[in-house]
């Protein structure tokens, strides 16, 4: 269930933050494709053989997957979770 936003400024800030996170994700994804594509070209131009670019492709790919999950999941924190976090921060 989506939270109801009563404050236009809060809603605007949430929207701005989500758009910034999406922009960061797409920049990360572009770098992933370009760098790993270049590694593939280097592998090919050096005569092929063992496909060593698989290591950065898989390693960085795990990071991309987690970044996508964090950016595009639509789970809103429950009121109870928000209160617990606020209490935890208040004790620090």
N, C-alpha and C positions, 0 to 999 in steps of 0.2 A: 504494500500500500504506500502510495506516495505521500510525503509530508506536505501539509498545507503551509504555504508561505504567506504570512500576513504582512511582512515588511518587504516592500519593493526593492529596497537597497540590498537586503539579504539575498533575494532572488537574483538580482543583477550580479552580485558578487559571485554567487555560485555558478551562474552561467559564464561569467568571465573566466573563472578558474577552470571550469571544464573545457572551455575553448582553448585556453592556454595549454592545458595538458594534452589535448588532442593535437595541437600544433607541434608540441614537443615530440609526441609519439611519431608523427609523420616525418619529422626531421630525422629522428632516430632510424626509422624504417628506410628512408632514402639513403642515409649513410650506410646502413647494413647492405642494401642492394648494390650500391656503387662499389664499396670496398670489397665485398665478397665476389662481385662480378669481376673486378680487377684481379683479385687473387686467382679466380678461375682462368682468366686470360693468361696470367703469368704462368700458371701450371701448364696450360695448353701449349704456350710458346716455348716452354722449356722441355718439351718432348713428352708430356703426359706422364705415364707411369702411375705410381701410387697417388691417389687423389687426396693429397694432403690438405687442400682447402676445406675438407669436410670438418676439420677440427674447429676453425673459427666460425664456420657456418653453423654448426650445431651449438657451440658454446654461446655465441652471440644470439643465436636464434632462441635459446632458452630465455635470455634476458628480454628479447623482443616480445616473446609470448607473455611474460609477466608484466611487461610495460603495457601491452594491449589489454590484459585483464584489468589492471589498475585503472586504465584510462576509460575503458568502455563499459565496465560493469555498471549496472543501474541500481545497486543496492543502497538504499538510504539508511543511515543508522537509525535505530529505534530510539524513542525518547528515553527508555531505560538505559540504553548504552551511552547516550549522550550525557545523561546525569551521572553515571558511574565515571565516565572520563572527566567530567567537570570536577567531581569530588576528588579524583586522583590528582588532577592538576592543582587543585586548591590545597592539598596536603603537602605538595612539594615545596 
